[in-house]
Amino acid sequence: KIVVSVAAFAEVQAMAPVLRTVFLAAAAISTWVLPAAAWSSSGQGKEEALQNPIRKVVTMLQAMQKKITEEGAKEKALYEKFMCYCQTNGGKLRESVAAAQGKVPALGASIKAATEEQVQLEAELKTHQADRSAAKAAVAESTALRKKEAAAFQAEKEASTADIKTVDAAVAAISRGMAGGFLQTYAAQVLRKIASNQDMVDGDRQTLMAFLSGTQGSDYAPRSDEIVGILQAMGDTMKKNLADATAEENEAIANYEALKTAKEKEVLALNKAIEAKMTRKGNLAVSIVHMKNDLTDTEEALLEDQKFLADLEAGCGSKTQEWEARSQMRSEELVAIADTIRLLSEDESLDLFKKTLQSPSFVQIRGASKKQALSLIRASREAWPHGSIDLDFIALALQGKKISMDKVLKMIDEMVATLEQEQKDDDAKKEYCERQLDTSDDSKKELEGKIERLETAISAAEEGIAKLKDEVAVLQKGIVALDKSVAEATSQRKAEHEEFSESVAANSAAMDLLHLAINRLNQFYNPKLAKPVSKPAETETLAQMTFHVGHHEAPPPPPETFDAYVKSESNSGVIALLKRLVSELEKDNTIAETEEEGAQKEYEGMMKDSADKRATDVKSIGQKTSAKAAIESELQANKESKASSTKELSATLEYIASLHSECDWLMKYHSVREEARAGEVDSLKKAKAILSGADFSLVQRHKAGALRR
C-alpha cells in the first residue's frame, strides 16, 4: 500500500502541469465568454463591454488567482500527507535499523559463545569417555587380581590349616606319651616337611628334626617337654601367620569392594555427565543453526531497511525542496496577479482605458463568408448535447463587430490545438490504463500462485513437523523402555549368577562329602583304593596299644565268640551308587557352567546391542530435532512470506479497483469521444478556411452523439 501511495502521489505531481493548463484554460474561457453573453443580452451591456474591455482581463485574472489558490491548497494537502508518510515510516525504519544494528553483534557474540561451548563440550565428552573406559578397565583389572589373590589365599589357608592340625595332633600325642606311635604315622612325615620349611631357630629345627627322625636314643622322656614346647611355639607362629594372612585377605577384600564401589559410582556419574553433555551438545547445535539463520535474516533486513531509509530520506528531502520552490513560485505568481488586478482596477486606469480603447478593432469582412463560418460553428456546436463553451465563445466573437478577425482565427487555432492535445491525452491515458491493467493483472495472478504455493509448503512443513515430533516421541519412549529392559536384564543376570554360584558351591560340597563317604567305605572294603587321611584318634589308640604292649605282660587267651568276620558284599553297589551320584553332580556342574557361560555371553551381547541401539536412537533424536528446527524456520519464513504476499495482493487489488474507477469510463467512450472531437476539429478548420477566404460550396456537417468531458 505504501508503494502504491507514493506512486499515486508521484503521478499526481507529474500530471499537475497538464491539469493546471486545462483548468486555467477553462477558467479563462468561462470568465471571458459568460460575461460577454450576459452583456450581449442587452444593448447597455454590449455598449459597456465595448467601452470597458479591460474588465474582461480583470475577470480572467481573478479566475486565475482563485484557481491558483485552490491548486495550492490541494498540493499542500498532498505534500502534508507525503511528509506524514515520511515521518511515520522514517521513524519506524530508524527504530528497525537501530534494533538490527544492536542485534547483529549480539547474535555474533552468542554464536561465538555457543560454538566455543560446543568445542569445550566435545573435549569434555572425550575426557569423560576416556575416564569411563579407564574406570571400567581398573575394575576389570582389580577383579582379576582379586580372584588371583583369593585363590592364593585359599590355598595358603588350606595348607596352613592342615599344618596347624598336624602340629596340634603331634603336641597332643607327645604330651600323652605316644611319641613312638606318632613317629610311625604319615603325620610325622608331614611334620618333617613343615619343620624343614618353617622359619625358626636352627637349634630348635635340628632338635625337632632329630626327634622326628628317631635319632634321639633312649633319652626320650627328658626331651619330650622341649619337643612339645618347640611344636607349640611353631604352632603359635603358624596360627599367628594364618591370622595375619586372614586379616590381610579381609583388608584386601574390603579395599577391592571399596575400589569397585567407587569405580562403579564414577562410571555411573560419568554416564550421567556424558548423557547430559550430549543432550546439551545437540541443543547447542540446534541453537547455533537458529542463531545463524536469524543473523542472516537480520543482516539482510538491515541492508534492505538502510537502503530504503536512505531512499526515503533522499526522496523526502528533495520533495521538501521541490515544495518550497513551488510555494515560492506560486506566491510570486499570486503577487504578480494581485498587483496587476490592483493596477488595472484603479479609477484612474479605468478612465484612461475608456478613453484609449473606444476605436473599433474588428476588420469588416463579407457578410456571406461570416455567415457561412458562423453556420459551421453552430452546426458543430449542435452536435454536442450539452453544448461547447469554446464554440459558443467563437460564435459570439463572429457575431461581434469590433473584435479583430486575427483574434478569431487565433482562437480557432488554439481550439483545434486544444482538441488535438485532448485527443493525445486520451490516447495516452487509454494506453496507460491498458498497460497498467495488464501489468496489475499479471502481478495479481503471480501473487495468487505464490500464495497457493506457500500454503502448500506451509501445510507440508506442518505435517513434517508433526511427523518428526511423533518420531522423536517414539524414539524417546523406546530409549526409556530400553533402559528399563537393560536394568531388568541386569538384575535378572545378577540373580541367575548368584543362583549358579550357590548351586555350584552346593554341588561341590555334596561331591566332597560323597568322596569322603566313598573313601571311608574303601578304607574298610577296598584299602588299596582308599586315599590316606590323618586320623589322630585312631593313631593315638594304636600308639597307646603298642606302648602298653611294650610295657605289660601278655593277657590270657580270649574266650571263644564267633567265626572270622566276613565283610558285606553289598558295599560295591553302595560305592557304585555313590560314584553315580558324584558323576551326576559333576554333570550338573558342567551343564550349569555351560549355561552360565552362554547366559553371560548372551547378556554381554544384549548389553552391547542395547548400547549401540541407544546411541543410534540418541543420534537419530538429535538429527530429527535439527531437521524439525530447520523445517520450523522454513515454516516461519513461508508464513511471513505468505503474509507479505497477501498484503501485496490486497494492495494490488485495491490498485486495480482504482484503475477501473479511473479508466473504465474513458476506455468505454474513447472511440465515441474521438469521433466527436474529430468532427469538431474538422468544422473548426473549415470555418477558419472560410474566414481566410476559401469558398466551400458544400459544407459537410459532422454529427457526433458523444458527451464531451
C-alpha positions as CSV (number, residue, x, y, z in Angstrom):
1,K,0.0,0.0,0.0
2,I,2.9,2.3,0.8
3,V,4.4,1.8,-2.7
4,V,1.0,2.5,-4.4
5,S,0.5,5.6,-2.3
6,V,3.9,7.0,-3.3
7,A,3.4,6.1,-6.9
8,A,-0.1,7.8,-6.9
9,F,1.4,10.9,-5.3
10,A,4.2,11.0,-7.9
11,E,1.6,10.5,-10.7
12,V,-0.5,13.4,-9.4
13,Q,2.6,15.6,-9.2
14,A,3.6,14.7,-12.8
15,M,0.1,15.5,-14.1
16,A,-0.1,18.8,-12.2
17,P,1.2,20.9,-15.1
18,V,-1.3,19.4,-17.5
19,L,-4.2,19.8,-15.1
20,R,-3.1,23.3,-14.4
21,T,-3.2,24.2,-18.1
22,V,-6.6,22.6,-18.6
23,F,-8.2,24.3,-15.5
24,L,-6.7,27.7,-16.4
25,A,-7.9,27.5,-20.0
26,A,-11.4,26.5,-18.9
27,A,-11.4,29.3,-16.4
28,A,-10.2,31.8,-19.0
29,I,-12.8,30.8,-21.5
30,S,-15.7,30.8,-18.9
31,T,-14.7,34.2,-17.5
32,W,-14.4,35.6,-20.9
33,V,-17.5,34.1,-22.7
34,L,-20.0,34.2,-19.9
35,P,-19.7,38.0,-19.2
36,A,-19.8,38.6,-22.9
37,A,-23.0,36.6,-23.3
38,A,-24.6,38.4,-20.4
39,W,-23.7,41.8,-21.8
40,S,-24.9,40.8,-25.3
41,S,-28.4,40.3,-23.9
42,S,-28.9,44.0,-23.5
43,G,-27.7,46.9,-25.5
44,Q,-26.4,48.6,-22.5
45,G,-24.2,45.6,-21.5
46,K,-22.9,45.4,-25.1
47,E,-22.0,49.0,-25.2
48,E,-20.4,48.8,-21.8
49,A,-18.3,45.8,-22.9
50,L,-17.1,47.7,-25.9
51,Q,-16.4,50.8,-23.8
52,N,-14.6,48.9,-20.9
53,P,-12.9,45.7,-22.4
54,I,-10.3,45.8,-19.6
55,R,-12.9,44.4,-17.2
56,K,-12.7,41.1,-19.1
57,V,-9.0,41.0,-18.4
58,V,-9.6,41.7,-14.7
59,T,-12.2,38.9,-14.5
60,M,-9.8,36.5,-16.1
61,L,-7.0,37.4,-13.7
62,Q,-9.4,37.0,-10.8
63,A,-10.3,33.5,-12.0
64,M,-6.7,32.7,-12.4
65,Q,-6.0,33.9,-8.9
66,K,-8.8,31.7,-7.5
67,K,-7.6,28.7,-9.4
68,I,-4.0,29.0,-8.4
69,T,-5.1,29.4,-4.7
70,E,-7.2,26.2,-4.9
71,E,-4.4,24.3,-6.6
72,G,-2.0,25.5,-3.8
73,A,-4.4,24.2,-1.2
74,K,-4.7,20.8,-2.9
75,E,-0.9,20.5,-3.4
76,K,-0.3,21.5,0.2
77,A,-2.7,18.7,1.4
78,L,-0.8,16.2,-0.8
79,Y,2.6,17.5,0.5
80,E,1.5,17.2,4.1
81,K,0.2,13.7,3.5
82,F,3.5,12.7,1.9
83,M,5.6,14.3,4.7
84,C,3.4,12.5,7.3
85,Y,4.3,9.3,5.5
86,C,8.0,10.2,5.5
87,Q,8.0,11.0,9.3
88,T,6.0,7.9,10.3
89,N,7.8,5.3,8.1
90,G,11.1,7.0,8.6
91,G,10.8,6.8,12.4
92,K,9.8,3.1,12.1
93,L,12.7,2.4,9.8
94,R,15.2,4.1,12.1
95,E,14.0,2.1,15.0
96,S,14.2,-1.1,12.9
97,V,17.7,-0.2,11.8
98,A,18.9,0.6,15.3
99,A,17.4,-2.6,16.7
100,A,19.0,-4.7,13.9
101,Q,22.4,-2.9,14.5
102,G,22.2,-3.9,18.1
103,K,21.0,-7.4,17.4
104,V,23.7,-8.4,14.8
105,P,26.7,-8.1,17.2
106,A,24.7,-9.7,20.0
107,L,23.9,-12.7,17.7
108,G,27.5,-12.9,16.6
109,A,28.7,-13.0,20.2
110,S,26.0,-15.6,21.1
111,I,27.1,-17.8,18.1
112,K,30.7,-17.5,19.1
113,A,30.0,-18.3,22.8
114,A,27.8,-21.3,21.7
115,T,30.5,-22.6,19.3
116,E,33.2,-22.3,22.0
117,E,30.9,-24.1,24.5
118,Q,30.3,-26.8,21.8
119,V,34.0,-27.3,21.4
120,Q,34.5,-27.4,25.1
121,L,31.7,-30.0,25.4
122,E,33.3,-32.2,22.8
123,A,36.6,-32.1,24.7
124,E,34.9,-32.8,28.0
125,L,33.0,-35.7,26.4
126,K,36.2,-37.2,25.1
127,T,37.7,-36.9,28.6
128,H,34.6,-38.4,30.3
129,Q,34.6,-41.3,27.8
130,A,38.3,-41.9,28.4
131,D,37.8,-41.8,32.2
132,R,34.8,-44.2,32.0
133,S,36.9,-46.6,29.9
134,A,39.8,-46.3,32.4
135,A,37.4,-46.9,35.4
136,K,35.9,-50.0,33.7
137,A,39.4,-51.3,32.9
138,A,40.5,-50.6,36.5
139,V,37.5,-52.6,37.9
140,A,38.3,-55.5,35.5
141,E,41.9,-55.5,36.4
142,S,41.2,-55.3,40.1
143,T,38.6,-58.1,39.8
144,A,41.1,-60.4,38.1
145,L,43.8,-59.6,40.6
146,R,41.4,-60.1,43.5
147,K,40.4,-63.5,42.1
148,K,44.1,-64.5,41.8
149,E,44.9,-63.3,45.4
150,A,41.7,-65.0,46.8
151,A,42.8,-68.3,45.1
152,A,46.3,-67.9,46.5
153,F,45.0,-67.1,50.0
154,Q,42.6,-70.1,49.9
155,A,45.4,-72.4,49.0
156,E,47.6,-70.9,51.7
157,K,44.8,-71.1,54.2
158,E,44.1,-74.7,53.5
159,A,47.8,-75.7,53.7
160,S,48.2,-73.7,56.9
161,T,45.1,-75.2,58.5
162,A,46.3,-78.7,57.7
163,D,49.8,-77.9,59.0
164,I,48.3,-76.5,62.2
165,K,46.2,-79.6,62.7
166,T,49.2,-81.8,62.2
167,V,51.3,-79.8,64.8
168,D,48.4,-79.8,67.2
169,A,48.0,-83.6,66.8
170,A,51.7,-84.1,67.3
171,V,51.6,-82.0,70.5
172,A,48.7,-83.9,71.8
173,A,50.3,-87.3,71.0
174,I,53.6,-86.4,72.6
175,S,52.0,-84.9,75.6
176,R,50.2,-88.2,76.2
177,G,53.4,-90.1,75.9
178,M,52.6,-91.6,72.5
179,A,55.6,-90.2,70.6
180,G,56.7,-93.6,69.4
181,G,53.4,-94.4,67.7
182,F,53.1,-90.8,66.3
183,L,56.6,-91.1,64.7
184,Q,55.3,-94.1,62.7
185,T,52.4,-92.2,61.2
186,Y,52.0,-90.2,58.0
187,A,51.5,-87.1,60.1
188,A,55.1,-87.3,61.3
189,Q,56.4,-87.2,57.7
190,V,54.2,-84.1,57.0
191,L,55.6,-82.6,60.2
192,R,59.2,-83.1,59.0
193,K,58.4,-81.2,55.8
194,I,56.8,-78.4,57.9
195,A,59.8,-78.2,60.2
196,S,62.2,-78.1,57.3
197,N,60.3,-75.2,55.7
198,Q,59.3,-73.3,58.9
199,D,61.1,-70.1,59.8
200,M,62.5,-71.0,63.3
201,V,65.8,-71.1,65.3
202,D,68.3,-73.5,63.7
203,G,68.9,-75.3,67.1
204,D,65.1,-75.9,67.5
205,R,64.9,-77.1,64.0
206,Q,67.8,-79.6,64.5
207,T,66.3,-80.8,67.8
208,L,62.9,-81.3,66.2
209,M,64.3,-82.9,63.1
210,A,66.3,-85.3,65.2
211,F,63.2,-86.2,67.2
212,L,61.2,-86.8,64.2
213,S,63.9,-88.9,62.6
214,G,64.1,-91.1,65.8
215,T,67.7,-90.4,66.5
216,Q,67.2,-89.2,70.0
217,G,68.3,-92.5,71.5
218,S,66.8,-93.8,74.8
219,D,67.0,-90.4,76.4
220,Y,63.4,-89.5,75.3
221,A,61.5,-88.7,78.4
222,P,63.5,-85.7,79.4
223,R,63.3,-84.2,75.9
224,S,59.6,-84.6,75.4
225,D,58.8,-81.3,77.1
226,E,61.3,-79.5,75.0
227,I,59.9,-81.0,71.8
228,V,56.3,-80.1,72.9
229,G,57.4,-76.6,73.6
230,I,59.1,-76.3,70.2
231,L,56.0,-77.7,68.5
232,Q,53.7,-75.4,70.4
233,A,55.8,-72.3,69.6
234,M,55.8,-73.4,66.0
235,G,52.0,-73.9,66.1
236,D,51.5,-70.5,67.6
237,T,53.7,-68.9,64.9
238,M,51.7,-70.7,62.2
239,K,48.4,-69.6,63.8
240,K,49.6,-66.1,64.0
241,N,50.8,-66.1,60.4
242,L,47.4,-67.5,59.3
243,A,45.6,-64.9,61.4
244,D,47.7,-62.2,59.8
245,A,47.1,-63.6,56.3
246,T,43.4,-63.7,57.0
247,A,43.4,-60.1,58.2
248,E,45.3,-59.1,55.1
249,E,42.9,-61.0,52.9
250,N,39.9,-59.3,54.6
251,E,41.6,-56.0,54.2
252,A,42.2,-56.7,50.6
253,I,38.6,-57.7,50.1
254,A,37.4,-54.5,51.8
255,N,39.8,-52.4,49.6
256,Y,38.6,-54.2,46.5
257,E,34.9,-53.7,47.4
258,A,35.6,-50.0,48.2
259,L,37.5,-49.6,44.9
260,K,34.8,-51.4,42.9
261,T,32.0,-49.3,44.5
262,A,33.9,-46.1,43.9
263,K,34.6,-47.0,40.3
264,E,31.0,-48.1,39.7
265,K,29.8,-44.8,41.2
266,E,32.4,-43.0,39.0
267,V,31.1,-44.8,35.9
268,L,27.5,-44.0,36.8
269,A,28.4,-40.4,37.3
270,L,30.3,-40.3,34.0
271,N,27.4,-41.9,32.2
272,K,25.1,-39.2,33.5
273,A,27.6,-36.5,32.6
274,I,28.1,-37.9,29.1
275,E,24.3,-38.1,28.5
276,A,23.7,-34.6,29.8
277,K,26.5,-33.1,27.8
278,M,25.5,-35.0,24.6
279,T,22.0,-33.6,25.1
280,R,23.4,-30.1,25.7
281,K,25.6,-30.5,22.6
282,G,22.6,-31.4,20.5
283,N,20.6,-28.4,21.8
284,L,23.6,-26.2,21.2
285,A,23.8,-27.4,17.6
286,V,20.1,-26.6,17.0
287,S,20.5,-23.2,18.8
288,I,23.6,-22.3,16.6
289,V,21.6,-23.1,13.4
290,H,18.7,-20.9,14.6
291,M,21.0,-18.1,15.6
292,K,22.9,-18.2,12.3
293,N,19.6,-18.2,10.3
294,D,18.4,-15.3,12.5
295,L,21.7,-13.5,11.9
296,T,21.5,-13.9,8.1
297,D,17.9,-12.7,8.1
298,T,18.7,-9.7,10.4
299,E,21.7,-8.7,8.2
300,E,19.6,-8.9,5.0
301,A,16.7,-7.0,6.6
302,L,19.2,-4.4,7.9
303,L,20.6,-3.8,4.5
304,E,17.2,-3.5,3.0
305,D,16.0,-1.1,5.7
306,Q,19.1,1.0,5.4
307,K,18.7,1.3,1.6
308,F,15.0,2.0,1.9
309,L,15.7,4.6,4.6
310,A,18.3,6.3,2.5
311,D,16.0,6.4,-0.5
312,L,13.2,7.7,1.7
313,E,15.3,10.4,3.3
314,A,16.6,11.5,-0.2
315,G,13.0,11.5,-1.6
316,C,11.6,13.3,1.4
317,G,14.4,15.9,1.3
318,S,14.0,16.5,-2.4
319,K,10.3,16.7,-2.1
320,T,10.7,19.4,0.6
321,Q,13.0,21.4,-1.6
322,E,10.6,21.0,-4.5
323,W,7.6,22.1,-2.4
324,E,9.4,25.1,-1.1
325,A,10.3,26.1,-4.7
326,R,6.7,25.6,-5.9
327,S,5.3,27.5,-2.9
328,Q,7.8,30.4,-3.7
329,M,6.8,30.3,-7.4
330,R,3.1,30.3,-6.6
331,S,3.4,33.1,-4.1
332,E,5.3,35.2,-6.7
333,E,2.6,34.4,-9.3
334,L,-0.2,35.4,-6.9
335,V,1.6,38.6,-6.0
336,A,2.0,39.4,-9.7
337,I,-1.7,38.7,-10.5
338,A,-2.8,40.7,-7.4
339,D,-0.5,43.6,-8.4
340,T,-1.9,43.5,-12.0
341,I,-5.5,43.4,-10.8
342,R,-4.9,46.3,-8.4
343,L,-3.2,48.3,-11.2
344,L,-6.0,47.7,-13.7
345,S,-8.8,48.3,-11.3
346,E,-7.9,51.7,-10.1
347,D,-10.2,54.5,-11.1
348,E,-7.5,56.4,-13.0
349,S,-6.7,53.3,-15.0
350,L,-10.3,52.6,-15.9
351,D,-10.8,56.2,-17.0
352,L,-7.7,56.0,-19.1
353,F,-8.8,52.7,-20.8
354,K,-12.2,54.2,-21.6
355,K,-10.6,57.0,-23.5
356,T,-8.0,54.8,-25.3
357,L,-10.0,51.6,-26.1
358,Q,-13.0,53.2,-27.9
359,S,-12.0,52.7,-31.6
360,P,-13.4,49.6,-33.4
361,S,-11.0,46.6,-33.5
362,F,-12.9,44.3,-35.9
363,V,-12.0,44.3,-39.6
364,Q,-15.2,44.2,-41.6
365,I,-15.5,41.1,-43.7
366,R,-18.0,40.0,-46.3
367,G,-21.4,39.1,-44.8
368,A,-21.7,35.8,-46.7
369,S,-18.4,34.4,-45.6
370,K,-19.0,35.4,-42.0
371,K,-22.4,33.8,-42.0
372,Q,-21.1,30.6,-43.6
373,A,-18.3,30.3,-41.0
374,L,-20.8,31.0,-38.2
375,S,-23.1,28.3,-39.7
376,L,-20.3,25.7,-39.5
377,I,-19.5,26.7,-35.9
378,R,-23.2,26.4,-34.9
379,A,-23.6,23.1,-36.7
380,S,-20.6,21.7,-34.8
381,R,-21.9,23.1,-31.5
382,E,-25.3,21.4,-32.1
383,A,-23.6,18.0,-32.3
384,W,-22.8,18.3,-28.5
385,P,-25.9,17.7,-26.4
386,H,-24.7,20.0,-23.6
387,G,-23.1,22.5,-25.9
388,S,-19.5,23.7,-26.1
389,I,-18.3,26.8,-24.3
390,D,-15.4,27.2,-26.7
391,L,-17.6,27.1,-29.7
392,D,-20.1,29.5,-28.0
393,F,-17.2,31.9,-27.5
394,I,-16.1,31.7,-31.1
395,A,-19.7,32.1,-32.3
396,L,-20.1,35.1,-30.1
397,A,-16.9,36.6,-31.4
398,L,-18.1,36.1,-35.0
399,Q,-21.4,37.9,-34.1
400,G,-19.5,40.9,-32.7
401,K,-18.5,43.8,-34.8
402,K,-15.4,45.2,-33.1
403,I,-13.3,42.1,-32.5
404,S,-10.3,41.6,-34.7
405,M,-10.6,38.7,-37.2
406,D,-7.0,37.7,-36.4
407,K,-8.0,37.1,-32.8
408,V,-10.9,34.9,-34.0
409,L,-8.5,32.9,-36.2
410,K,-6.1,32.6,-33.3
411,M,-9.0,31.4,-31.1
412,I,-9.9,28.7,-33.7
413,D,-6.2,27.6,-33.9
414,E,-6.0,27.4,-30.2
415,M,-9.3,25.5,-30.0
416,V,-8.0,23.0,-32.6
417,A,-4.7,22.6,-30.8
418,T,-6.6,22.1,-27.5
419,L,-8.8,19.4,-29.1
420,E,-5.9,17.7,-30.7
421,Q,-4.0,17.8,-27.3
422,E,-7.1,16.4,-25.5
423,Q,-7.2,13.5,-28.0
424,K,-3.5,12.8,-27.5
425,D,-4.1,12.9,-23.7
426,D,-7.0,10.5,-24.1
427,D,-4.9,8.2,-26.3
428,A,-2.0,8.3,-23.8
429,K,-4.4,7.7,-20.9
430,K,-6.0,4.8,-22.7
431,E,-2.6,3.2,-23.4
432,Y,-1.6,3.8,-19.8
433,C,-4.7,2.2,-18.5
434,E,-4.4,-0.8,-20.7
435,R,-0.8,-1.3,-19.8
436,Q,-1.4,-0.8,-16.0
437,L,-4.4,-3.2,-16.0
438,D,-2.4,-5.9,-17.9
439,T,0.6,-5.5,-15.6
440,S,-1.6,-5.4,-12.4
441,D,-3.5,-8.5,-13.6
442,D,-0.2,-10.4,-14.2
443,S,1.0,-9.3,-10.8
444,K,-2.3,-10.5,-9.2
445,K,-2.0,-13.9,-10.9
446,E,1.6,-14.2,-9.9
447,L,0.8,-13.3,-6.3
448,E,-2.1,-15.7,-6.2
449,G,0.1,-18.5,-7.5
450,K,2.8,-17.7,-5.0
451,I,0.3,-17.7,-2.1
452,E,-1.0,-21.0,-3.2
453,R,2.5,-22.5,-3.4
454,L,3.3,-21.0,0.1
455,E,0.1,-22.5,1.5
456,T,1.1,-25.9,0.1
457,A,4.6,-25.6,1.5
458,I,3.2,-24.5,4.9
459,S,0.9,-27.5,5.0
460,A,3.7,-29.8,4.1
461,A,6.0,-28.3,6.7
462,E,3.4,-28.6,9.5
463,E,2.8,-32.2,8.5
464,G,6.6,-32.8,8.6
465,I,7.0,-31.1,12.0
466,A,4.1,-33.2,13.4
467,K,5.7,-36.4,12.0
468,L,9.1,-35.6,13.4
469,K,7.6,-34.8,16.8
470,D,5.9,-38.2,16.8
471,E,9.1,-40.0,15.7
472,V,11.1,-38.2,18.4
473,A,8.5,-39.2,21.0
474,V,8.6,-42.8,19.8
475,L,12.4,-42.8,20.0
476,Q,12.3,-41.3,23.5
477,K,9.8,-43.8,24.7
478,G,11.9,-46.6,23.1
479,I,15.0,-45.3,25.0
480,V,13.1,-45.3,28.3
481,A,11.8,-48.9,27.6
482,L,15.3,-50.0,26.5
483,D,16.8,-48.6,29.7
484,K,14.1,-50.4,31.7
485,S,14.8,-53.6,29.9
486,V,18.5,-53.3,30.4
487,A,18.0,-52.7,34.1
488,E,15.7,-55.7,34.3
489,A,18.1,-57.9,32.3
490,T,21.0,-56.8,34.6
491,S,19.0,-57.6,37.7
492,Q,18.0,-61.0,36.3
493,R,21.6,-61.8,35.2
494,K,22.8,-61.0,38.7
495,A,20.2,-63.2,40.3
496,E,21.0,-66.0,37.8
497,H,24.7,-65.7,38.5
498,E,24.1,-65.8,42.3
499,E,21.9,-68.9,41.8
500,F,24.6,-70.5,39.7
501,S,27.3,-69.8,42.3
502,E,25.2,-71.2,45.1
503,S,24.3,-74.3,43.0
504,V,27.9,-75.0,42.1
505,A,29.1,-74.5,45.6
506,A,26.4,-76.8,47.0
507,N,27.2,-79.4,44.3
508,S,30.9,-79.2,45.1
509,A,30.2,-79.5,48.8
510,A,28.0,-82.6,48.1
511,M,30.7,-84.1,45.9
512,D,33.3,-83.6,48.6
513,L,31.0,-85.3,51.1
514,L,30.3,-88.2,48.7
515,H,34.1,-88.6,48.0
516,L,34.7,-88.8,51.8
517,A,32.0,-91.4,52.1
518,I,33.4,-93.4,49.2
519,N,36.9,-93.2,50.6
520,R,35.6,-94.2,54.0
521,L,34.0,-97.3,52.6
522,N,37.1,-98.1,50.5
523,Q,39.2,-97.8,53.6
524,F,37.3,-100.7,55.0
525,Y,36.2,-102.7,52.0
526,N,39.0,-101.8,49.5
527,P,42.0,-100.5,51.3
528,K,44.1,-100.4,48.1
529,L,41.7,-97.9,46.6
530,A,41.5,-95.7,49.8
531,K,43.3,-92.5,50.0
532,P,45.4,-91.8,53.1
533,V,43.9,-89.4,55.6
534,S,45.1,-88.4,59.0
535,K,43.1,-89.9,61.9
536,P,44.7,-88.7,65.1
537,A,42.3,-90.6,67.4
538,E,42.9,-93.9,65.8
539,T,46.7,-93.3,65.6
540,E,46.8,-92.4,69.2
541,T,44.8,-95.5,70.2
542,L,47.2,-97.6,68.1
543,A,50.2,-95.9,69.6
544,Q,48.8,-96.4,73.0
545,M,48.1,-100.0,72.4
546,T,51.6,-100.5,71.1
547,F,53.0,-98.7,74.1
548,H,51.1,-100.8,76.5
549,V,52.1,-104.0,74.7
550,G,55.7,-103.0,75.2
551,H,55.4,-102.4,78.9
552,H,52.9,-105.1,80.2
553,E,52.8,-108.8,80.3
554,A,50.7,-110.7,77.7
555,P,47.0,-111.2,78.8
556,P,45.4,-114.7,78.9
557,P,43.8,-116.1,75.7
558,P,40.3,-114.7,75.0
559,P,37.2,-116.8,75.2
560,E,35.6,-118.1,72.1
561,T,33.0,-115.9,70.5
562,F,32.3,-116.3,66.7
563,D,34.0,-117.1,63.5
564,A,36.1,-114.7,61.4
565,Y,34.2,-111.6,60.3
566,V,33.1,-111.5,56.7
567,K,32.7,-108.1,55.0
568,S,29.4,-107.2,53.5
569,E,29.2,-108.0,49.8
570,S,26.8,-105.1,49.2
571,N,29.5,-102.5,49.5
572,S,30.2,-102.5,45.8
573,G,26.6,-101.5,45.0
574,V,26.7,-98.7,47.5
575,I,30.0,-97.4,46.3
576,A,28.8,-97.6,42.7
577,L,25.7,-95.7,43.6
578,L,27.7,-93.0,45.4
579,K,30.0,-92.7,42.4
580,R,27.0,-92.3,40.1
581,L,25.7,-89.6,42.3
582,V,29.1,-87.9,42.1
583,S,29.0,-88.2,38.3
584,E,25.6,-86.7,38.2
585,L,26.6,-83.8,40.4
586,E,29.7,-83.3,38.1
587,K,27.4,-83.4,35.1
588,D,25.1,-80.9,36.7
589,N,28.0,-78.6,37.4
590,T,29.2,-78.9,33.8
591,I,25.8,-78.1,32.5
592,A,25.4,-75.2,34.9
593,E,28.8,-73.8,33.9
594,T,27.9,-74.1,30.2
595,E,24.6,-72.4,30.7
596,E,26.2,-69.7,32.8
597,E,28.8,-69.0,30.2
598,G,26.1,-68.9,27.4
599,A,23.9,-66.7,29.5
600,Q,26.8,-64.3,30.3
601,K,27.8,-64.1,26.6
602,E,24.1,-63.5,25.6
603,Y,23.8,-60.8,28.3
604,E,27.0,-59.1,27.2
605,G,25.8,-59.2,23.6
606,M,22.5,-57.8,24.6
607,M,24.2,-55.0,26.5
608,K,26.3,-54.2,23.5
609,D,23.4,-54.2,21.2
610,S,21.3,-52.1,23.6
611,A,24.2,-49.6,23.9
612,D,24.5,-49.4,20.1
613,K,20.8,-49.0,19.7
614,R,20.6,-46.4,22.4
615,A,23.4,-44.4,20.8
616,T,21.8,-44.7,17.4
617,D,18.4,-43.6,18.8
618,V,20.0,-40.6,20.6
619,K,21.8,-39.6,17.4
620,S,18.6,-40.0,15.5
621,I,16.8,-37.8,18.0
622,G,19.4,-35.2,17.5
623,Q,19.2,-35.4,13.7
624,K,15.4,-35.3,13.8
625,T,15.4,-32.4,16.3
626,S,17.8,-30.5,13.9
627,A,15.6,-31.3,11.0
628,K,12.5,-30.2,12.9
629,A,14.2,-26.9,13.8
630,A,15.1,-26.3,10.1
631,I,11.6,-27.1,9.0
632,E,10.2,-24.7,11.7
633,S,12.5,-22.0,10.5
634,E,11.4,-22.6,6.9
635,L,7.7,-22.7,8.0
636,Q,8.1,-19.3,9.8
637,A,9.8,-17.8,6.7
638,N,6.9,-19.2,4.5
639,K,4.3,-17.8,6.8
640,E,5.9,-14.4,6.8
641,S,6.3,-14.5,3.0
642,K,2.6,-15.5,2.7
643,A,1.5,-12.6,5.0
644,S,3.7,-10.2,2.9
645,S,2.3,-11.6,-0.4
646,T,-1.2,-11.4,0.9
647,K,-0.7,-7.7,1.8
648,E,0.8,-7.1,-1.5
649,L,-2.1,-8.9,-3.3
650,S,-4.6,-6.8,-1.3
651,A,-2.7,-3.6,-2.4
652,T,-2.7,-4.8,-6.0
653,L,-6.4,-5.5,-5.9
654,E,-7.0,-2.0,-4.5
655,Y,-4.8,-0.5,-7.2
656,I,-6.7,-2.5,-9.9
657,A,-10.0,-1.2,-8.4
658,S,-8.7,2.4,-8.5
659,L,-7.6,1.8,-12.1
660,H,-11.0,0.6,-13.1
661,S,-12.7,3.6,-11.4
662,E,-10.3,5.9,-13.2
663,C,-10.1,4.2,-16.6
664,D,-13.4,2.3,-17.3
665,W,-15.4,5.3,-18.4
666,L,-12.5,6.6,-20.7
667,M,-12.0,3.2,-22.3
668,K,-15.7,2.7,-22.8
669,Y,-16.3,6.0,-24.5
670,H,-12.9,6.6,-26.1
671,S,-13.9,5.9,-29.7
672,V,-17.1,7.9,-29.3
673,R,-15.2,10.9,-27.9
674,E,-12.5,10.5,-30.6
675,E,-15.2,10.6,-33.4
676,A,-16.9,13.7,-31.9
677,R,-13.7,15.5,-31.3
678,A,-12.6,14.8,-34.9
679,G,-15.9,16.3,-36.3
680,E,-15.4,19.4,-34.1
681,V,-11.8,19.9,-35.4
682,D,-13.0,19.4,-39.0
683,S,-15.7,22.1,-38.5
684,L,-13.2,24.5,-37.0
685,K,-10.7,24.0,-39.8
686,K,-13.4,24.6,-42.4
687,A,-14.6,27.7,-40.6
688,K,-11.1,29.0,-40.5
689,A,-10.7,28.3,-44.2
690,I,-13.9,30.2,-45.0
691,L,-12.9,33.2,-42.8
692,S,-9.5,33.1,-44.5
693,G,-11.1,33.5,-47.9
694,A,-11.7,29.9,-49.1
695,D,-15.0,29.1,-50.9
696,F,-16.9,25.9,-49.8
697,S,-20.0,25.4,-51.8
698,L,-20.9,22.3,-49.9
699,V,-20.3,22.2,-46.2
700,Q,-20.3,18.7,-44.7
701,R,-21.7,18.7,-41.3
702,H,-20.5,16.0,-38.9
703,K,-22.7,14.9,-36.2
704,A,-21.5,13.3,-33.1
705,G,-23.5,11.8,-30.4
706,A,-20.9,11.7,-27.7
707,L,-20.7,13.6,-24.5
708,R,-17.7,15.9,-24.1
709,R,-15.7,15.6,-20.9
